[in-house]
Amino acid sequence: MLRATPLLLLTLSACKSCQDPAAEPVDLDPVTADAVGVYVAGSTGDPARFVVFATNGAGASVPATSVSLRADVPLAGETLVADAGGWGVVEVSGTGTQGIALTAGIGGGEASGVGLRTQRALPVWADAGAASPGDARDVAWAGNGAAWVSGREVWWAPPGGTAVRVLALADTVTGIQAVQGDDDGVDDLLVWSPGSVTLLRGRDDGGLVFGAGWTPARGTVAGAFVGDVAGDGEQDVAITLNLDGAGGRFVVMTGNGVWEFSQAEASDISTVAVAMTMDDLDADGVLELTLLDEGGVLRRWARLGDSWTPTSTGILYELGLGAGARLHPPQDFDGDGVPDIVAAGPLRDGSGWQAWVVTIGSDDPSMFRAYNGEGDRSAPSSLGVAVGDFTGDGRADLALSAPGAFTRGNWDTSDPENPAFRLVEYDPLPEGALAARDLDYDDVLDLIVAGEGGVSTVHGERIPDVPGTSS
């Protein structure tokens, strides 16, 4: 266990819009929902089931006035009947279903899907089947299915069903996170890359459609967050930008609850960030900003008056993580009622991957690392991370999947004078990215794994606290 110098925290009040947007430069350009192409994903069986939707510039599903359909067998209709998000399903029955071709068209462009075979004709797309999740760096449960990252694309699939590409960006996706963009009870998906932030809306019937999106007018995206930043009960989107020079910008797009957002505030920040997250870490009722800077150090920011201001000076939390690291949504590990920070990713020195739990909001801040660098506890070459209450004790636990090893970390308070974060080893999981979700509604978290073997689930049983190795 490593001790960290306590932070000086400020008690601040929230405001809906602390600055006049007209006086501020434009930091983000909106991504439109204009249809520019069409997508077809085919499946086998009788009837063959094709997912069809019009796409915007990000390759996400958007409504369209007319998407034409034709096939080499009779169709019930020649025009796609889609839902409000533009997502449509076409079923085709007939002999030799595997060979049935469905072609969809919009604005002179066409895409075709045949069984599991694929044709592509830019700028419209046709894909049948999924990009392999073997290179998946991130996975989440959203739109009543699993979503994962494959390069610059995001794919989605229902349990046991055919995968559909739901996003195709111009650059590599940095991360995805399941979020609640509205109050419909279906998880939505936040996606960010250096050149964009996209919020995909989850469909109750399964799938993801375009909700909102932005590209930076200058600089690159370091991270994004969805939550009630303004304190008005509606979900907002906060984005950290790294500018071409030193430092960056922190921008808040306030939402109105119906998927409309506007830039309400922005502040210059002196930190060049690798990752970001937000939560009320000092229990004052106001969200604070936590950044992982390019030197692998955690930095805290809070709203002071009409701008965001550092809450500490000097190096306090040196994690040593570099590009590709993530700050996961804070959760309470030590049971003090205040969320703690989870950081994981590749080390800056190239020696492997590391995971940290930082009790940044407690009276006695501490840092716990998962791998101490000794023997079989050395940093692994890759690491899947999921956070949740796997033991049912009201405190968060950490699930870590490394090559050939699976461990669960939890806060051990058996000795109140010397609390410790302990790791317990279990049978290895398939190597890949992890996400936690109660998929079978038994009040026990399950794990979603995206890796070489595809997307799979590991159904959880209540795991008792077992003394393990102290970190």
C-alpha positions as CSV (number, residue, x, y, z in Angstrom):
1,M,0.0,0.0,0.0
2,L,1.3,3.4,-0.9
3,R,0.4,6.6,0.9
4,A,-0.4,9.8,-1.0
5,T,-0.4,13.4,0.3
6,P,-4.1,14.4,1.0
7,L,-5.5,16.8,-1.6
8,L,-6.7,20.3,-0.8
9,L,-10.3,20.2,-1.9
10,L,-12.5,23.2,-2.5
11,T,-16.2,23.4,-1.7
12,L,-17.9,24.9,-4.7
13,S,-21.3,25.5,-6.1
14,A,-22.6,24.4,-9.5
15,C,-24.0,26.6,-12.2
16,K,-25.9,25.8,-15.4
17,S,-23.8,28.2,-17.5
18,C,-21.0,30.1,-15.9
19,Q,-19.9,31.9,-19.1
20,D,-21.5,33.6,-22.0
21,P,-21.2,31.1,-24.8
22,A,-21.2,33.9,-27.4
23,A,-17.9,35.2,-25.9
24,E,-16.2,31.8,-26.1
25,P,-14.5,30.3,-29.1
26,V,-16.3,27.3,-30.8
27,D,-14.6,24.2,-29.4
28,L,-16.8,21.5,-30.9
29,D,-18.5,21.1,-34.2
30,P,-21.7,19.0,-34.2
31,V,-21.9,15.8,-36.2
32,T,-25.1,15.9,-38.3
33,A,-27.7,13.2,-38.6
34,D,-27.9,13.7,-42.3
35,A,-28.1,10.4,-44.2
36,V,-25.2,9.9,-46.6
37,G,-25.1,6.1,-47.1
38,V,-26.8,2.9,-46.4
39,Y,-25.8,-0.3,-44.5
40,V,-26.9,-3.9,-44.9
41,A,-25.9,-6.7,-42.6
42,G,-27.1,-10.2,-43.7
43,S,-27.7,-13.4,-41.7
44,T,-28.3,-17.0,-42.6
45,G,-31.5,-19.0,-41.9
46,D,-35.0,-19.1,-43.3
47,P,-36.2,-16.5,-43.2
48,A,-33.0,-14.6,-43.7
49,R,-32.9,-11.6,-41.4
50,F,-31.2,-8.4,-42.7
51,V,-30.5,-5.3,-40.6
52,V,-30.8,-2.2,-42.8
53,F,-30.3,1.4,-41.9
54,A,-29.2,4.7,-43.5
55,T,-25.9,6.0,-42.1
56,N,-24.5,9.5,-41.4
57,G,-20.9,10.5,-41.8
58,A,-19.9,8.5,-38.7
59,G,-21.5,5.3,-40.1
60,A,-24.2,5.4,-37.4
61,S,-27.9,4.6,-38.0
62,V,-30.0,7.7,-38.7
63,P,-33.5,8.3,-40.0
64,A,-34.0,8.6,-43.7
65,T,-37.0,9.7,-45.8
66,S,-36.7,6.7,-48.1
67,V,-34.5,3.6,-48.3
68,S,-35.3,1.5,-51.3
69,L,-35.2,-2.3,-51.2
70,R,-34.9,-5.0,-53.9
71,A,-34.1,-8.7,-53.8
72,D,-33.9,-11.7,-56.1
73,V,-37.1,-13.0,-54.5
74,P,-40.4,-11.2,-53.8
75,L,-40.4,-8.7,-50.9
76,A,-43.4,-7.6,-48.9
77,G,-42.5,-4.0,-49.7
78,E,-40.0,-2.0,-51.7
79,T,-39.3,0.6,-49.1
80,L,-37.7,0.1,-45.7
81,V,-40.0,0.6,-42.7
82,A,-37.7,1.8,-39.9
83,D,-38.0,2.9,-36.3
84,A,-37.4,6.5,-35.1
85,G,-33.7,5.9,-35.0
86,G,-33.6,4.6,-38.6
87,W,-33.0,0.9,-37.7
88,G,-35.0,-1.5,-39.8
89,V,-35.2,-5.3,-40.1
90,V,-36.1,-7.1,-43.3
91,E,-37.0,-10.8,-43.3
92,V,-36.8,-12.7,-46.6
93,S,-38.1,-16.3,-47.0
94,G,-37.5,-18.7,-49.8
95,T,-35.6,-21.7,-51.2
96,G,-31.8,-21.3,-50.9
97,T,-31.9,-18.6,-48.3
98,Q,-28.1,-18.5,-48.2
99,G,-28.1,-17.2,-51.7
100,I,-30.7,-14.5,-51.3
101,A,-29.3,-11.0,-52.0
102,L,-30.8,-7.9,-50.5
103,T,-29.9,-4.5,-51.9
104,A,-30.7,-1.2,-50.2
105,G,-30.4,2.2,-51.8
106,I,-30.4,5.8,-50.9
107,G,-29.6,8.9,-52.9
108,G,-28.1,6.9,-55.8
109,G,-25.9,4.8,-53.7
110,E,-26.5,1.1,-52.9
111,A,-25.3,-1.6,-50.6
112,S,-25.9,-5.3,-50.8
113,G,-25.8,-8.2,-48.3
114,V,-25.9,-11.9,-49.2
115,G,-25.9,-14.4,-46.3
116,L,-22.5,-14.1,-44.7
117,R,-20.8,-12.7,-47.8
118,T,-19.9,-9.0,-48.0
119,Q,-19.7,-6.4,-50.7
120,R,-18.6,-2.8,-50.2
121,A,-18.9,0.1,-52.5
122,L,-17.8,3.4,-51.1
123,P,-19.3,5.7,-49.8
124,V,-22.0,3.3,-48.8
125,W,-21.3,0.1,-46.9
126,A,-22.5,-3.5,-46.8
127,D,-21.3,-5.9,-44.2
128,A,-22.4,-9.4,-43.3
129,G,-21.2,-10.8,-40.1
130,A,-18.8,-9.1,-37.7
131,A,-15.3,-7.9,-37.5
132,S,-13.5,-10.3,-35.3
133,P,-13.4,-9.1,-31.6
134,G,-10.0,-10.8,-31.4
135,D,-8.4,-7.3,-31.4
136,A,-11.1,-5.8,-29.1
137,R,-9.6,-3.3,-26.7
138,D,-12.9,-2.4,-25.1
139,V,-16.3,-3.9,-24.6
140,A,-19.6,-2.7,-23.0
141,W,-23.2,-3.7,-22.6
142,A,-25.5,-1.2,-24.3
143,G,-28.6,-1.3,-26.5
144,N,-29.5,-4.7,-24.8
145,G,-26.4,-6.3,-26.4
146,A,-22.6,-6.4,-26.4
147,A,-20.7,-3.6,-28.1
148,W,-17.0,-3.8,-28.8
149,V,-14.2,-1.8,-30.5
150,S,-12.4,-3.1,-33.6
151,G,-10.0,-0.5,-34.8
152,R,-12.0,2.5,-36.0
153,E,-15.3,0.6,-35.8
154,V,-17.8,-0.3,-33.1
155,W,-19.7,-3.5,-33.5
156,W,-22.8,-4.6,-31.6
157,A,-24.5,-8.0,-31.2
158,P,-27.4,-9.4,-29.2
159,P,-26.8,-12.5,-27.1
160,G,-26.3,-15.4,-29.6
161,G,-27.1,-13.1,-32.6
162,T,-25.5,-11.7,-35.7
163,A,-23.2,-8.7,-35.2
164,V,-23.9,-5.4,-36.8
165,R,-21.4,-2.5,-37.3
166,V,-22.9,0.5,-35.6
167,L,-20.1,3.1,-36.0
168,A,-17.3,3.6,-38.5
169,L,-15.0,6.6,-37.7
170,A,-12.2,8.1,-39.6
171,D,-9.7,7.3,-36.8
172,T,-9.1,4.6,-34.2
173,V,-11.6,4.4,-31.4
174,T,-10.0,5.3,-28.0
175,G,-12.7,4.0,-25.7
176,I,-16.3,3.2,-25.2
177,Q,-18.5,3.4,-22.0
178,A,-22.0,2.3,-21.2
179,V,-24.0,5.4,-20.1
180,Q,-27.5,6.6,-19.5
181,G,-28.2,9.4,-22.0
182,D,-31.9,9.4,-21.1
183,D,-34.3,7.7,-18.6
184,D,-35.6,4.9,-20.8
185,G,-33.8,2.2,-18.8
186,V,-31.8,1.0,-21.9
187,D,-28.0,1.6,-21.7
188,D,-26.6,4.0,-24.3
189,L,-23.0,4.1,-25.5
190,L,-20.4,6.8,-25.3
191,V,-17.6,6.5,-27.9
192,W,-14.6,8.7,-28.3
193,S,-11.5,8.9,-30.6
194,P,-8.9,11.6,-31.1
195,G,-11.1,13.2,-33.7
196,S,-14.7,12.7,-32.4
197,V,-17.1,12.1,-29.5
198,T,-20.3,10.1,-30.3
199,L,-23.3,9.2,-28.2
200,L,-25.2,6.2,-29.5
201,R,-28.7,5.7,-28.2
202,G,-29.7,2.2,-27.2
203,R,-32.9,0.7,-28.7
204,D,-35.3,-1.2,-26.5
205,D,-35.6,-3.9,-29.2
206,G,-31.8,-4.2,-29.4
207,G,-29.2,-2.1,-31.3
208,L,-27.6,1.3,-31.2
209,V,-28.6,4.4,-33.3
210,F,-27.1,7.9,-33.5
211,G,-27.9,10.2,-30.6
212,A,-25.4,13.1,-30.8
213,G,-21.8,13.7,-31.8
214,W,-19.1,16.3,-32.1
215,T,-15.6,16.8,-33.7
216,P,-13.1,19.2,-32.1
217,A,-12.7,22.5,-33.9
218,R,-9.1,22.4,-32.7
219,G,-6.9,19.9,-30.9
220,T,-7.8,16.3,-30.2
221,V,-10.1,14.5,-27.8
222,A,-8.5,13.2,-24.6
223,G,-11.7,11.8,-23.0
224,A,-15.4,12.2,-22.5
225,F,-18.0,11.7,-19.8
226,V,-21.8,11.6,-19.5
227,G,-23.5,12.8,-16.3
228,D,-25.3,15.7,-14.6
229,V,-22.4,18.1,-14.7
230,A,-24.7,21.2,-14.5
231,G,-26.6,19.9,-11.6
232,D,-30.1,20.4,-13.1
233,G,-31.1,16.8,-13.3
234,E,-30.4,16.3,-17.0
235,Q,-27.5,14.4,-18.5
236,D,-24.7,16.4,-20.0
237,V,-21.6,15.5,-22.0
238,A,-18.2,16.7,-20.7
239,I,-15.2,16.6,-23.1
240,T,-11.5,17.2,-22.5
241,L,-9.5,18.5,-25.4
242,N,-5.7,18.6,-25.9
243,L,-4.7,21.6,-27.9
244,D,-1.8,21.7,-30.3
245,G,0.2,23.7,-27.8
246,A,0.5,23.1,-24.0
247,G,-2.6,22.4,-22.1
248,G,-6.1,22.0,-23.3
249,R,-9.8,22.8,-22.9
250,F,-12.6,21.3,-20.7
251,V,-15.9,21.7,-22.5
252,V,-19.4,21.0,-21.1
253,M,-22.3,20.3,-23.5
254,T,-25.5,20.6,-21.4
255,G,-28.4,18.4,-22.4
256,N,-32.1,19.1,-22.2
257,G,-33.2,15.5,-21.7
258,V,-34.4,14.9,-25.3
259,W,-30.9,14.4,-26.9
260,E,-30.3,18.0,-27.6
261,F,-27.0,19.5,-26.4
262,S,-25.4,23.0,-26.5
263,Q,-22.0,24.3,-25.3
264,A,-22.6,26.0,-22.0
265,E,-19.2,26.4,-20.6
266,A,-15.5,25.9,-21.4
267,S,-12.3,26.5,-19.5
268,D,-8.6,26.4,-20.4
269,I,-6.7,23.8,-18.5
270,S,-3.0,23.5,-18.0
271,T,-2.9,19.7,-18.2
272,V,-2.3,17.6,-21.3
273,A,-4.5,14.7,-20.6
274,V,-4.4,11.0,-21.4
275,A,-7.8,10.1,-19.8
276,M,-10.6,11.7,-17.8
277,T,-13.5,10.9,-15.5
278,M,-15.8,12.8,-13.2
279,D,-17.6,12.2,-9.9
280,D,-18.4,13.8,-6.6
281,L,-15.2,12.7,-4.8
282,D,-15.4,15.1,-1.9
283,A,-19.1,14.5,-1.2
284,D,-20.1,18.2,-1.6
285,G,-22.8,17.5,-4.1
286,V,-20.8,18.9,-7.1
287,L,-19.0,16.8,-9.7
288,E,-15.2,17.2,-9.9
289,L,-12.9,16.5,-12.9
290,T,-10.1,14.0,-12.6
291,L,-7.4,13.8,-15.3
292,L,-4.6,11.4,-15.9
293,D,-1.9,13.6,-17.4
294,E,0.7,12.7,-20.0
295,G,3.3,12.1,-17.3
296,G,1.1,9.4,-15.6
297,V,0.0,11.7,-12.8
298,L,-3.6,12.1,-11.5
299,R,-4.8,15.8,-11.4
300,R,-8.0,17.1,-9.9
301,W,-10.0,20.1,-11.1
302,A,-13.2,21.7,-9.7
303,R,-15.4,24.6,-10.7
304,L,-14.4,27.9,-9.0
305,G,-16.6,30.8,-10.0
306,D,-16.8,30.8,-13.8
307,S,-14.0,28.5,-14.6
308,W,-12.4,25.1,-13.7
309,T,-9.4,25.3,-11.4
310,P,-6.8,22.8,-10.1
311,T,-7.6,21.7,-6.6
312,S,-4.0,20.8,-5.8
313,T,-0.4,21.6,-6.8
314,G,2.6,19.3,-7.2
315,I,2.8,15.6,-7.9
316,L,0.5,13.7,-5.6
317,Y,-0.6,10.6,-7.4
318,E,2.1,9.2,-9.7
319,L,0.7,6.1,-11.4
320,G,3.2,5.8,-14.2
321,L,0.5,5.0,-16.8
322,G,0.9,6.3,-20.4
323,A,-1.0,6.6,-23.7
324,G,-3.9,4.1,-23.9
325,A,-4.7,4.2,-20.2
326,R,-8.3,4.6,-18.9
327,L,-9.9,6.1,-15.9
328,H,-12.9,3.9,-15.2
329,P,-16.1,5.4,-13.6
330,P,-15.3,5.9,-9.9
331,Q,-16.9,3.5,-7.4
332,D,-16.7,3.1,-3.6
333,F,-14.1,0.4,-2.8
334,D,-13.5,1.1,0.9
335,G,-17.1,1.6,2.0
336,D,-16.8,5.2,3.2
337,G,-19.6,6.4,0.9
338,V,-17.2,8.3,-1.4
339,P,-16.3,7.0,-4.9
340,D,-12.7,6.0,-5.5
341,I,-10.6,6.2,-8.7
342,V,-9.8,3.1,-10.9
343,A,-7.0,3.6,-13.4
344,A,-5.6,1.0,-15.7
345,G,-3.5,0.7,-18.9
346,P,0.0,0.4,-20.3
347,L,2.9,1.7,-18.2
348,R,5.0,4.6,-19.6
349,D,8.2,2.6,-19.4
350,G,6.8,-0.2,-21.6
351,S,7.2,-2.9,-18.9
352,G,3.5,-4.0,-19.2
353,W,0.1,-3.1,-17.9
354,Q,-0.9,-1.9,-14.4
355,A,-4.2,-1.3,-12.5
356,W,-4.5,1.1,-9.6
357,V,-7.3,1.8,-7.0
358,V,-6.9,5.3,-5.5
359,T,-9.0,6.2,-2.5
360,I,-8.8,9.8,-3.4
361,G,-11.8,11.0,-1.5
362,S,-11.1,9.5,1.9
363,D,-9.5,11.2,5.0
364,D,-6.4,9.0,4.5
365,P,-5.8,8.8,0.7
366,S,-4.0,5.7,-0.4
367,M,-3.0,4.0,-3.6
368,F,-3.1,0.3,-4.3
369,R,-1.5,-1.3,-7.3
370,A,-2.6,-4.7,-8.7
371,Y,0.9,-5.9,-9.8
372,N,3.9,-5.2,-7.6
373,G,6.6,-6.2,-10.1
374,E,7.8,-9.2,-8.2
375,G,7.8,-12.8,-9.6
376,D,4.4,-13.8,-10.9
377,R,3.0,-10.5,-9.7
378,S,4.9,-8.6,-12.4
379,A,3.0,-6.4,-14.8
380,P,1.2,-8.4,-17.6
381,S,1.4,-7.8,-21.3
382,S,-2.3,-6.9,-21.5
383,L,-5.1,-6.4,-19.0
384,G,-8.9,-6.6,-19.2
385,V,-10.6,-4.6,-16.4
386,A,-14.2,-4.6,-15.0
387,V,-15.5,-2.9,-11.9
388,G,-18.5,-3.8,-9.8
389,D,-19.8,-5.3,-6.5
390,F,-19.1,-9.0,-7.3
391,T,-19.3,-10.1,-3.6
392,G,-22.6,-8.3,-2.7
393,D,-21.1,-6.5,0.3
394,G,-21.9,-3.0,-0.9
395,R,-18.3,-2.3,-1.9
396,A,-16.9,-2.3,-5.4
397,D,-14.5,-5.0,-6.5
398,L,-12.0,-5.2,-9.4
399,A,-11.9,-8.0,-11.9
400,L,-8.6,-8.3,-13.8
401,S,-8.0,-10.7,-16.8
402,A,-4.4,-11.0,-17.9
403,P,-2.9,-13.7,-20.1
404,G,-3.2,-17.0,-18.3
405,A,-4.5,-15.4,-15.1
406,F,-7.8,-14.0,-13.6
407,T,-7.9,-12.2,-10.3
408,R,-10.4,-10.3,-8.3
409,G,-9.4,-7.5,-6.0
410,N,-11.4,-6.2,-3.0
411,W,-10.9,-4.0,0.0
412,D,-10.0,-6.0,3.1
413,T,-11.0,-4.4,6.4
414,S,-10.4,-7.4,8.7
415,D,-7.7,-5.4,10.4
416,P,-9.2,-1.9,10.8
417,E,-5.8,-0.4,11.6
418,N,-4.2,-1.7,8.4
419,P,-6.8,-1.9,5.6
420,A,-5.5,-3.4,2.4
421,F,-6.5,-4.0,-1.2
422,R,-6.2,-7.8,-1.7
423,L,-6.2,-9.9,-4.8
424,V,-7.6,-13.4,-5.1
425,E,-6.8,-15.7,-8.1
426,Y,-9.3,-17.8,-9.9
427,D,-9.3,-20.0,-13.1
428,P,-8.2,-17.9,-16.1
429,L,-10.8,-16.4,-18.4
430,P,-10.6,-16.1,-22.2
431,E,-8.1,-13.3,-22.8
432,G,-9.8,-10.1,-23.9
433,A,-11.6,-6.9,-22.8
434,L,-14.0,-7.1,-19.8
435,A,-17.3,-5.5,-18.8
436,A,-19.6,-6.3,-15.8
437,R,-23.4,-6.7,-16.0
438,D,-26.1,-8.7,-14.4
439,L,-27.3,-10.5,-17.5
440,D,-29.5,-13.1,-15.9
441,Y,-31.2,-10.8,-13.4
442,D,-30.1,-12.9,-10.4
443,D,-28.6,-9.9,-8.5
444,V,-25.1,-11.2,-9.2
445,L,-22.8,-9.5,-11.7
446,D,-21.7,-11.5,-14.8
447,L,-18.7,-10.8,-17.0
448,I,-18.8,-10.0,-20.8
449,V,-15.5,-11.0,-22.5
450,A,-14.5,-9.9,-26.0
451,G,-11.4,-11.6,-27.4
452,E,-10.1,-14.1,-29.9
453,G,-12.9,-16.5,-29.3
454,G,-15.6,-13.9,-30.0
455,V,-17.9,-12.3,-27.4
456,S,-18.8,-14.6,-24.5
457,T,-20.3,-14.3,-21.1
458,V,-19.1,-15.7,-17.8
459,H,-22.1,-16.1,-15.4
460,G,-21.2,-15.1,-11.9
461,E,-21.9,-16.8,-8.6
462,R,-21.7,-14.9,-5.4
463,I,-18.0,-15.0,-4.6
464,P,-17.2,-14.8,-0.9
465,D,-14.4,-12.6,0.4
466,V,-11.3,-14.8,0.6
467,P,-8.0,-13.6,2.1
468,G,-5.5,-13.1,-0.8
469,T,-2.3,-11.3,-1.5
470,S,-2.0,-7.8,-0.1
471,S,-0.8,-5.1,-2.5
